[in-house]
């Protein structure tokens, strides 16, 4: 039996910011919300928000600019898309495949369910 996927809250926040970049809500050159703003919006401690910002910085998605905060780098959207894609393939898709097998669902049945869900 495999445990459920759990990750630190700061990683969840970093991924939420990545999703905003992929969706175009945050764009190249934009300033991301400050650590304090991120903490308040996400309901976490400033330390947790700072760790999320550090994760994005370590991945090269944002760059700190002295005195103004951090800005989104030119290749950020593609970097975020690649990161989320890899996580989906490596971690999330295997869970879906196990559940499909457990429930006896075929690919065709899942595709039908996805189409119905998308039509709503």
N, CA, C and O atoms as a GROMACS GRO file, in nm:
protein
  480
    1UNK      N    1   0.084  -0.119   0.000
    1UNK     CA    2   0.000   0.000   0.000
    1UNK      C    3   0.088   0.124   0.000
    1UNK      O    4   0.181   0.136   0.081
    2UNK      N    5   0.060   0.215  -0.088
    2UNK     CA    6   0.138   0.337  -0.098
    2UNK      C    7   0.070   0.450  -0.023
    2UNK      O    8  -0.053   0.461  -0.027
    3UNK      N    9   0.149   0.534   0.045
    3UNK     CA   10   0.087   0.647   0.115
    3UNK      C   11   0.037   0.751   0.016
    3UNK      O   12   0.085   0.758  -0.098
    4UNK      N   13  -0.057   0.831   0.058
    4UNK     CA   14  -0.106   0.941  -0.025
    4UNK      C   15   0.007   1.040  -0.048
    4UNK      O   16   0.098   1.052   0.034
    5UNK      N   17   0.000   1.109  -0.159
    5UNK     CA   18   0.101   1.210  -0.187
    5UNK      C   19   0.084   1.327  -0.091
    5UNK      O   20  -0.022   1.390  -0.086
    6UNK      N   21   0.187   1.355  -0.017
    6UNK     CA   22   0.187   1.470   0.073
    6UNK      C   23   0.310   1.552   0.043
    6UNK      O   24   0.418   1.496   0.018
    7UNK      N   25   0.296   1.679   0.044
    7UNK     CA   26   0.413   1.764   0.028
    7UNK      C   27   0.398   1.883   0.121
    7UNK      O   28   0.289   1.913   0.171
    8UNK      N   29   0.508   1.949   0.143
    8UNK     CA   30   0.507   2.063   0.233
    8UNK      C   31   0.417   2.174   0.179
    8UNK      O   32   0.401   2.190   0.058
    9UNK      N   33   0.361   2.249   0.270
    9UNK     CA   34   0.272   2.359   0.233
    9UNK      C   35   0.344   2.460   0.143
    9UNK      O   36   0.282   2.515   0.051
   10UNK      N   37   0.472   2.484   0.167
   10UNK     CA   38   0.543   2.582   0.084
   10UNK      C   39   0.552   2.536  -0.061
   10UNK      O   40   0.553   2.618  -0.152
   11UNK      N   41   0.558   2.403  -0.082
   11UNK     CA   42   0.560   2.352  -0.220
   11UNK      C   43   0.424   2.370  -0.286
   11UNK      O   44   0.416   2.400  -0.405
   12UNK      N   45   0.317   2.353  -0.208
   12UNK     CA   46   0.182   2.378  -0.260
   12UNK      C   47   0.169   2.524  -0.305
   12UNK      O   48   0.112   2.552  -0.411
   13UNK      N   49   0.222   2.614  -0.225
   13UNK     CA   50   0.213   2.757  -0.256
   13UNK      C   51   0.297   2.789  -0.380
   13UNK      O   52   0.253   2.864  -0.467
   14UNK      N   53   0.418   2.733  -0.387
   14UNK     CA   54   0.502   2.755  -0.504
   14UNK      C   55   0.431   2.706  -0.630
   14UNK      O   56   0.435   2.772  -0.734
   15UNK      N   57   0.366   2.590  -0.621
   15UNK     CA   58   0.295   2.537  -0.737
   15UNK      C   59   0.173   2.622  -0.772
   15UNK      O   60   0.140   2.637  -0.889
   16UNK      N   61   0.106   2.676  -0.672
   16UNK     CA   62  -0.008   2.765  -0.700
   16UNK      C   63   0.039   2.888  -0.776
   16UNK      O   64  -0.029   2.934  -0.869
   17UNK      N   65   0.153   2.943  -0.739
   17UNK     CA   66   0.210   3.057  -0.811
   17UNK      C   67   0.251   3.015  -0.952
   17UNK      O   68   0.233   3.092  -1.047
   18UNK      N   69   0.307   2.895  -0.967
   18UNK     CA   70   0.343   2.845  -1.100
   18UNK      C   71   0.218   2.834  -1.188
   18UNK      O   72   0.222   2.868  -1.305
   19UNK      N   73   0.108   2.786  -1.130
   19UNK     CA   74  -0.016   2.773  -1.206
   19UNK      C   75  -0.066   2.910  -1.252
   19UNK      O   76  -0.121   2.922  -1.362
   20UNK      N   77  -0.049   3.012  -1.168
   20UNK     CA   78  -0.088   3.148  -1.208
   20UNK      C   79  -0.002   3.197  -1.324
   20UNK      O   80  -0.051   3.268  -1.412
   21UNK      N   81   0.125   3.160  -1.324
   21UNK     CA   82   0.215   3.198  -1.434
   21UNK      C   83   0.174   3.125  -1.562
   21UNK      O   84   0.165   3.187  -1.669
   22UNK      N   85   0.148   2.995  -1.553
   22UNK     CA   86   0.106   2.917  -1.670
   22UNK      C   87  -0.025   2.973  -1.727
   22UNK      O   88  -0.040   2.985  -1.848
   23UNK      N   89  -0.118   3.008  -1.639
   23UNK     CA   90  -0.248   3.059  -1.681
   23UNK      C   91  -0.242   3.202  -1.734
   23UNK      O   92  -0.341   3.253  -1.787
   24UNK      N   93  -0.127   3.267  -1.720
   24UNK     CA   94  -0.112   3.404  -1.770
   24UNK      C   95  -0.159   3.511  -1.673
   24UNK      O   96  -0.164   3.628  -1.708
   25UNK      N   97  -0.194   3.471  -1.550
   25UNK     CA   98  -0.235   3.570  -1.450
   25UNK      C   99  -0.116   3.649  -1.400
   25UNK      O  100  -0.129   3.763  -1.355
   26UNK      N  101   0.002   3.588  -1.408
   26UNK     CA  102   0.129   3.653  -1.380
   26UNK      C  103   0.216   3.633  -1.503
   26UNK      O  104   0.226   3.521  -1.554
   27UNK      N  105   0.281   3.739  -1.550
   27UNK     CA  106   0.357   3.732  -1.674
   27UNK      C  107   0.502   3.773  -1.654
   27UNK      O  108   0.540   3.829  -1.551
   28UNK      N  109   0.582   3.744  -1.757
   28UNK     CA  110   0.723   3.784  -1.758
   28UNK      C  111   0.736   3.931  -1.720
   28UNK      O  112   0.666   4.017  -1.774
   29UNK      N  113   0.826   3.958  -1.628
   29UNK     CA  114   0.851   4.095  -1.585
   29UNK      C  115   0.761   4.144  -1.474
   29UNK      O  116   0.790   4.246  -1.410
   30UNK      N  117   0.651   4.074  -1.449
   30UNK     CA  118   0.562   4.112  -1.340
   30UNK      C  119   0.630   4.088  -1.206
   30UNK      O  120   0.712   3.997  -1.192
   31UNK      N  121   0.596   4.170  -1.111
   31UNK     CA  122   0.641   4.149  -0.974
   31UNK      C  123   0.545   4.050  -0.910
   31UNK      O  124   0.423   4.065  -0.920
   32UNK      N  125   0.599   3.948  -0.844
   32UNK     CA  126   0.509   3.855  -0.774
   32UNK      C  127   0.470   3.918  -0.640
   32UNK      O  128   0.537   4.008  -0.590
   33UNK      N  129   0.360   3.870  -0.583
   33UNK     CA  130   0.320   3.923  -0.453
   33UNK      C  131   0.433   3.905  -0.351
   33UNK      O  132   0.507   3.807  -0.356
   34UNK      N  133   0.445   3.999  -0.260
   34UNK     CA  134   0.549   3.992  -0.158
   34UNK      C  135   0.528   3.871  -0.068
   34UNK      O  136   0.422   3.808  -0.070
   35UNK      N  137   0.629   3.839   0.009
   35UNK     CA  138   0.618   3.728   0.104
   35UNK      C  139   0.502   3.754   0.199
   35UNK      O  140   0.423   3.663   0.227
   36UNK      N  141   0.491   3.875   0.247
   36UNK     CA  142   0.382   3.910   0.339
   36UNK      C  143   0.246   3.894   0.272
   36UNK      O  144   0.154   3.837   0.331
   37UNK      N  145   0.232   3.944   0.148
   37UNK     CA  146   0.106   3.930   0.074
   37UNK      C  147   0.073   3.782   0.049
   37UNK      O  148  -0.042   3.740   0.065
   38UNK      N  149   0.173   3.706   0.010
   38UNK     CA  150   0.154   3.564  -0.015
   38UNK      C  151   0.107   3.493   0.112
   38UNK      O  152   0.014   3.413   0.108
   39UNK      N  153   0.171   3.523   0.224
   39UNK     CA  154   0.135   3.461   0.352
   39UNK      C  155  -0.010   3.493   0.389
   39UNK      O  156  -0.084   3.404   0.430
   40UNK      N  157  -0.048   3.620   0.374
   40UNK     CA  158  -0.185   3.659   0.410
   40UNK      C  159  -0.287   3.594   0.317
   40UNK      O  160  -0.389   3.544   0.363
   41UNK      N  161  -0.259   3.594   0.187
   41UNK     CA  162  -0.353   3.539   0.089
   41UNK      C  163  -0.370   3.388   0.105
   41UNK      O  164  -0.480   3.335   0.089
   42UNK      N  165  -0.260   3.319   0.137
   42UNK     CA  166  -0.263   3.173   0.148
   42UNK      C  167  -0.290   3.124   0.290
   42UNK      O  168  -0.307   3.004   0.312
   43UNK      N  169  -0.294   3.214   0.385
   43UNK     CA  170  -0.323   3.176   0.523
   43UNK      C  171  -0.212   3.095   0.588
   43UNK      O  172  -0.238   3.000   0.662
   44UNK      N  173  -0.087   3.134   0.560
   44UNK     CA  174   0.029   3.065   0.615
   44UNK      C  175   0.120   3.166   0.683
   44UNK      O  176   0.098   3.286   0.676
   45UNK      N  177   0.222   3.114   0.749
   45UNK     CA  178   0.318   3.203   0.813
   45UNK      C  179   0.409   3.267   0.708
   45UNK      O  180   0.427   3.212   0.600
   46UNK      N  181   0.465   3.383   0.740
   46UNK     CA  182   0.559   3.444   0.647
   46UNK      C  183   0.678   3.352   0.615
   46UNK      O  184   0.731   3.357   0.504
   47UNK      N  185   0.719   3.271   0.710
   47UNK     CA  186   0.830   3.179   0.686
   47UNK      C  187   0.793   3.077   0.578
   47UNK      O  188   0.876   3.046   0.492
   48UNK      N  189   0.671   3.025   0.582
   48UNK     CA  190   0.626   2.931   0.480
   48UNK      C  191   0.621   2.998   0.343
   48UNK      O  192   0.664   2.940   0.243
   49UNK      N  193   0.568   3.121   0.339
   49UNK     CA  194   0.563   3.196   0.213
   49UNK      C  195   0.704   3.224   0.162
   49UNK      O  196   0.730   3.217   0.042
   50UNK      N  197   0.796   3.258   0.252
   50UNK     CA  198   0.935   3.283   0.212
   50UNK      C  199   0.998   3.158   0.153
   50UNK      O  200   1.076   3.167   0.058
   51UNK      N  201   0.966   3.042   0.210
   51UNK     CA  202   1.017   2.916   0.154
   51UNK      C  203   0.962   2.891   0.014
   51UNK      O  204   1.034   2.841  -0.073
   52UNK      N  205   0.836   2.927  -0.009
   52UNK     CA  206   0.777   2.912  -0.143
   52UNK      C  207   0.849   3.003  -0.242
   52UNK      O  208   0.881   2.961  -0.354
   53UNK      N  209   0.873   3.126  -0.201
   53UNK     CA  210   0.946   3.221  -0.287
   53UNK      C  211   1.087   3.169  -0.314
   53UNK      O  212   1.137   3.180  -0.427
   54UNK      N  213   1.152   3.114  -0.212
   54UNK     CA  214   1.287   3.061  -0.230
   54UNK      C  215   1.287   2.945  -0.329
   54UNK      O  216   1.380   2.930  -0.408
   55UNK      N  217   1.183   2.864  -0.325
   55UNK     CA  218   1.172   2.751  -0.419
   55UNK      C  219   1.163   2.802  -0.563
   55UNK      O  220   1.229   2.750  -0.653
   56UNK      N  221   1.082   2.903  -0.584
   56UNK     CA  222   1.069   2.962  -0.718
   56UNK      C  223   1.201   3.026  -0.763
   56UNK      O  224   1.239   3.017  -0.880
   57UNK      N  225   1.268   3.089  -0.670
   57UNK     CA  226   1.398   3.150  -0.700
   57UNK      C  227   1.500   3.043  -0.735
   57UNK      O  228   1.576   3.057  -0.831
   58UNK      N  229   1.503   2.934  -0.656
   58UNK     CA  230   1.597   2.824  -0.681
   58UNK      C  231   1.574   2.759  -0.817
   58UNK      O  232   1.669   2.712  -0.881
   59UNK      N  233   1.449   2.757  -0.862
   59UNK     CA  234   1.416   2.699  -0.993
   59UNK      C  235   1.442   2.798  -1.107
   59UNK      O  236   1.431   2.761  -1.224
   60UNK      N  237   1.475   2.922  -1.074
   60UNK     CA  238   1.502   3.023  -1.176
   60UNK      C  239   1.377   3.087  -1.233
   60UNK      O  240   1.382   3.151  -1.338
   61UNK      N  241   1.265   3.069  -1.166
   61UNK     CA  242   1.137   3.122  -1.215
   61UNK      C  243   1.122   3.270  -1.181
   61UNK      O  244   1.066   3.347  -1.258
   62UNK      N  245   1.173   3.306  -1.065
   62UNK     CA  246   1.171   3.448  -1.025
   62UNK      C  247   1.313   3.492  -0.993
   62UNK      O  248   1.401   3.410  -0.964
   63UNK      N  249   1.332   3.622  -0.999
   63UNK     CA  250   1.462   3.681  -0.968
   63UNK      C  251   1.439   3.798  -0.873
   63UNK      O  252   1.361   3.888  -0.903
   64UNK      N  253   1.508   3.796  -0.758
   64UNK     CA  254   1.492   3.910  -0.667
   64UNK      C  255   1.556   4.036  -0.726
   64UNK      O  256   1.664   4.031  -0.784
   65UNK      N  257   1.488   4.147  -0.710
   65UNK     CA  258   1.540   4.276  -0.754
   65UNK      C  259   1.547   4.363  -0.629
   65UNK      O  260   1.445   4.393  -0.567
   66UNK      N  261   1.667   4.404  -0.594
   66UNK     CA  262   1.688   4.479  -0.470
   66UNK      C  263   1.596   4.601  -0.463
   66UNK      O  264   1.592   4.685  -0.552
   67UNK      N  265   1.522   4.606  -0.354
   67UNK     CA  266   1.436   4.721  -0.328
   67UNK      C  267   1.297   4.713  -0.389
   67UNK      O  268   1.212   4.795  -0.355
   68UNK      N  269   1.273   4.618  -0.478
   68UNK     CA  270   1.141   4.613  -0.541
   68UNK      C  271   1.070   4.479  -0.526
   68UNK      O  272   0.952   4.470  -0.557
   69UNK      N  273   1.138   4.377  -0.480
   69UNK     CA  274   1.076   4.244  -0.469
   69UNK      C  275   1.132   4.150  -0.573
   69UNK      O  276   1.246   4.165  -0.616
   70UNK      N  277   1.053   4.055  -0.615
   70UNK     CA  278   1.097   3.957  -0.713
   70UNK      C  279   1.012   3.966  -0.839
   70UNK      O  280   0.891   3.987  -0.832
   71UNK      N  281   1.078   3.949  -0.954
   71UNK     CA  282   1.006   3.954  -1.081
   71UNK      C  283   1.014   3.820  -1.152
   71UNK      O  284   1.105   3.740  -1.129
   72UNK      N  285   0.917   3.797  -1.237
   72UNK     CA  286   0.907   3.673  -1.312
   72UNK      C  287   1.002   3.679  -1.431
   72UNK      O  288   1.003   3.776  -1.507
   73UNK      N  289   1.081   3.574  -1.445
   73UNK     CA  290   1.182   3.566  -1.549
   73UNK      C  291   1.121   3.533  -1.686
   73UNK      O  292   1.012   3.476  -1.692
   74UNK      N  293   1.191   3.568  -1.795
   74UNK     CA  294   1.138   3.547  -1.930
   74UNK      C  295   1.096   3.403  -1.962
   74UNK      O  296   0.994   3.383  -2.027
   75UNK      N  297   1.170   3.305  -1.918
   75UNK     CA  298   1.138   3.165  -1.951
   75UNK      C  299   1.049   3.100  -1.845
   75UNK      O  300   1.030   2.978  -1.847
   76UNK      N  301   0.995   3.178  -1.753
   76UNK     CA  302   0.922   3.123  -1.639
   76UNK      C  303   0.802   3.039  -1.679
   76UNK      O  304   0.779   2.932  -1.622
   77UNK      N  305   0.725   3.085  -1.776
   77UNK     CA  306   0.603   3.011  -1.812
   77UNK      C  307   0.637   2.870  -1.859
   77UNK      O  308   0.575   2.773  -1.816
   78UNK      N  309   0.736   2.860  -1.948
   78UNK     CA  310   0.774   2.728  -1.998
   78UNK      C  311   0.839   2.643  -1.887
   78UNK      O  312   0.818   2.522  -1.882
   79UNK      N  313   0.916   2.706  -1.800
   79UNK     CA  314   0.977   2.633  -1.688
   79UNK      C  315   0.869   2.579  -1.595
   79UNK      O  316   0.877   2.464  -1.550
   80UNK      N  317   0.768   2.660  -1.567
   80UNK     CA  318   0.658   2.616  -1.480
   80UNK      C  319   0.581   2.502  -1.545
   80UNK      O  320   0.549   2.402  -1.481
   81UNK      N  321   0.552   2.518  -1.674
   81UNK     CA  322   0.477   2.415  -1.747
   81UNK      C  323   0.555   2.283  -1.744
   81UNK      O  324   0.496   2.177  -1.723
   82UNK      N  325   0.685   2.290  -1.766
   82UNK     CA  326   0.769   2.170  -1.765
   82UNK      C  327   0.772   2.106  -1.627
   82UNK      O  328   0.763   1.984  -1.615
   83UNK      N  329   0.783   2.187  -1.523
   83UNK     CA  330   0.786   2.136  -1.386
   83UNK      C  331   0.655   2.066  -1.350
   83UNK      O  332   0.657   1.955  -1.298
   84UNK      N  333   0.542   2.131  -1.379
   84UNK     CA  334   0.411   2.075  -1.347
   84UNK      C  335   0.385   1.949  -1.431
   84UNK      O  336   0.329   1.851  -1.381
   85UNK      N  337   0.426   1.951  -1.557
   85UNK     CA  338   0.410   1.834  -1.644
   85UNK      C  339   0.486   1.715  -1.588
   85UNK      O  340   0.431   1.605  -1.578
   86UNK      N  341   0.612   1.737  -1.551
   86UNK     CA  342   0.694   1.628  -1.497
   86UNK      C  343   0.633   1.572  -1.369
   86UNK      O  344   0.630   1.451  -1.350
   87UNK      N  345   0.585   1.659  -1.282
   87UNK     CA  346   0.522   1.613  -1.159
   87UNK      C  347   0.397   1.530  -1.191
   87UNK      O  348   0.374   1.426  -1.129
   88UNK      N  349   0.318   1.576  -1.288
   88UNK     CA  350   0.198   1.503  -1.326
   88UNK      C  351   0.234   1.363  -1.376
   88UNK      O  352   0.174   1.264  -1.334
   89UNK      N  353   0.332   1.355  -1.465
   89UNK     CA  354   0.371   1.226  -1.523
   89UNK      C  355   0.433   1.134  -1.418
   89UNK      O  356   0.401   1.015  -1.413
   90UNK      N  357   0.520   1.188  -1.335
   90UNK     CA  358   0.593   1.106  -1.238
   90UNK      C  359   0.514   1.070  -1.112
   90UNK      O  360   0.531   0.961  -1.057
   91UNK      N  361   0.426   1.161  -1.068
   91UNK     CA  362   0.362   1.139  -0.939
   91UNK      C  363   0.210   1.123  -0.946
   91UNK      O  364   0.153   1.037  -0.878
   92UNK      N  365   0.145   1.204  -1.026
   92UNK     CA  366  -0.001   1.205  -1.024
   92UNK      C  367  -0.063   1.102  -1.119
   92UNK      O  368  -0.160   1.036  -1.083
   93UNK      N  369  -0.007   1.086  -1.237
   93UNK     CA  370  -0.061   0.989  -1.333
   93UNK      C  371  -0.056   0.846  -1.280
   93UNK      O  372  -0.151   0.771  -1.299
   94UNK      N  373   0.053   0.804  -1.213
   94UNK     CA  374   0.053   0.669  -1.157
   94UNK      C  375  -0.061   0.646  -1.056
   94UNK      O  376  -0.114   0.535  -1.047
   95UNK      N  377  -0.098   0.749  -0.982
   95UNK     CA  378  -0.209   0.737  -0.887
   95UNK      C  379  -0.339   0.718  -0.965
   95UNK      O  380  -0.422   0.634  -0.928
   96UNK      N  381  -0.357   0.794  -1.071
   96UNK     CA  382  -0.477   0.781  -1.154
   96UNK      C  383  -0.482   0.641  -1.214
   96UNK      O  384  -0.588   0.578  -1.216
   97UNK      N  385  -0.370   0.593  -1.264
   97UNK     CA  386  -0.366   0.459  -1.324
   97UNK      C  387  -0.401   0.350  -1.222
   97UNK      O  388  -0.475   0.257  -1.253
   98UNK      N  389  -0.349   0.363  -1.099
   98UNK     CA  390  -0.382   0.266  -0.994
   98UNK      C  391  -0.531   0.269  -0.962
   98UNK      O  392  -0.593   0.165  -0.945
   99UNK      N  393  -0.587   0.389  -0.953
   99UNK     CA  394  -0.730   0.403  -0.922
   99UNK      C  395  -0.815   0.346  -1.036
   99UNK      O  396  -0.916   0.280  -1.011
  100UNK      N  397  -0.774   0.371  -1.159
  100UNK     CA  398  -0.848   0.316  -1.273
  100UNK      C  399  -0.849   0.163  -1.265
  100UNK      O  400  -0.952   0.100  -1.285
  101UNK      N  401  -0.734   0.107  -1.235
  101UNK     CA  402  -0.723  -0.038  -1.225
  101UNK      C  403  -0.808  -0.090  -1.109
  101UNK      O  404  -0.881  -0.188  -1.125
  102UNK      N  405  -0.799  -0.026  -0.996
  102UNK     CA  406  -0.876  -0.066  -0.878
  102UNK      C  407  -1.027  -0.062  -0.905
  102UNK      O  408  -1.101  -0.150  -0.861
  103UNK      N  409  -1.069   0.040  -0.978
  103UNK     CA  410  -1.212   0.058  -1.006
  103UNK      C  411  -1.257  -0.014  -1.133
  103UNK      O  412  -1.376  -0.015  -1.166
  104UNK      N  413  -1.162  -0.073  -1.205
  104UNK     CA  414  -1.197  -0.144  -1.328
  104UNK      C  415  -1.240  -0.052  -1.440
  104UNK      O  416  -1.322  -0.090  -1.523
  105UNK      N  417  -1.185   0.069  -1.442
  105UNK     CA  418  -1.221   0.166  -1.546
  105UNK      C  419  -1.126   0.154  -1.664
  105UNK      O  420  -1.004   0.147  -1.647
  106UNK      N  421  -1.181   0.153  -1.784
  106UNK     CA  422  -1.099   0.152  -1.905
  106UNK      C  423  -1.061   0.294  -1.942
  106UNK      O  424  -1.118   0.391  -1.891
  107UNK      N  425  -0.964   0.307  -2.032
  107UNK     CA  426  -0.926   0.440  -2.080
  107UNK      C  427  -1.045   0.508  -2.147
  107UNK      O  428  -1.067   0.628  -2.130
  108UNK      N  429  -1.123   0.429  -2.222
  108UNK     CA  430  -1.240   0.484  -2.291
  108UNK      C  431  -1.341   0.539  -2.190
  108UNK      O  432  -1.396   0.647  -2.210
  109UNK      N  433  -1.364   0.465  -2.082
  109UNK     CA  434  -1.458   0.512  -1.980
  109UNK      C  435  -1.409   0.641  -1.916
  109UNK      O  436  -1.487   0.734  -1.892
  110UNK      N  437  -1.281   0.647  -1.888
  110UNK     CA  438  -1.224   0.768  -1.827
  110UNK      C  439  -1.234   0.886  -1.924
  110UNK      O  440  -1.265   0.997  -1.883
  111UNK      N  441  -1.207   0.862  -2.051
  111UNK     CA  442  -1.217   0.970  -2.151
  111UNK      C  443  -1.361   1.021  -2.159
  111UNK      O  444  -1.384   1.142  -2.171
  112UNK      N  445  -1.458   0.930  -2.152
  112UNK     CA  446  -1.599   0.970  -2.153
  112UNK      C  447  -1.630   1.056  -2.030
  112UNK      O  448  -1.699   1.158  -2.041
  113UNK      N  449  -1.580   1.014  -1.914
  113UNK     CA  450  -1.601   1.091  -1.791
  113UNK      C  451  -1.537   1.229  -1.802
  113UNK      O  452  -1.596   1.328  -1.759
  114UNK      N  453  -1.417   1.235  -1.858
  114UNK     CA  454  -1.349   1.363  -1.873
  114UNK      C  455  -1.425   1.456  -1.966
  114UNK      O  456  -1.434   1.576  -1.941
  115UNK      N  457  -1.480   1.401  -2.075
  115UNK     CA  458  -1.558   1.481  -2.168
  115UNK      C  459  -1.682   1.535  -2.100
  115UNK      O  460  -1.716   1.653  -2.116
  116UNK      N  461  -1.751   1.451  -2.025
  116UNK     CA  462  -1.871   1.495  -1.954
  116UNK      C  463  -1.838   1.605  -1.855
  116UNK      O  464  -1.910   1.704  -1.843
  117UNK      N  465  -1.727   1.588  -1.783
  117UNK     CA  466  -1.684   1.687  -1.684
  117UNK      C  467  -1.651   1.820  -1.753
  117UNK      O  468  -1.682   1.927  -1.701
  118UNK      N  469  -1.588   1.810  -1.870
  118UNK     CA  470  -1.551   1.931  -1.945
  118UNK      C  471  -1.668   2.005  -2.005
  118UNK      O  472  -1.660   2.126  -2.030
  119UNK      N  473  -1.778   1.934  -2.028
  119UNK     CA  474  -1.897   1.996  -2.086
  119UNK      C  475  -1.975   2.078  -1.986
  119UNK      O  476  -2.060   2.158  -2.024
  120UNK      N  477  -1.948   2.060  -1.858
  120UNK     CA  478  -2.025   2.129  -1.755
  120UNK      C  479  -1.980   2.271  -1.736
  120UNK      O  480  -2.035   2.342  -1.652
   0.00000   0.00000   0.00000
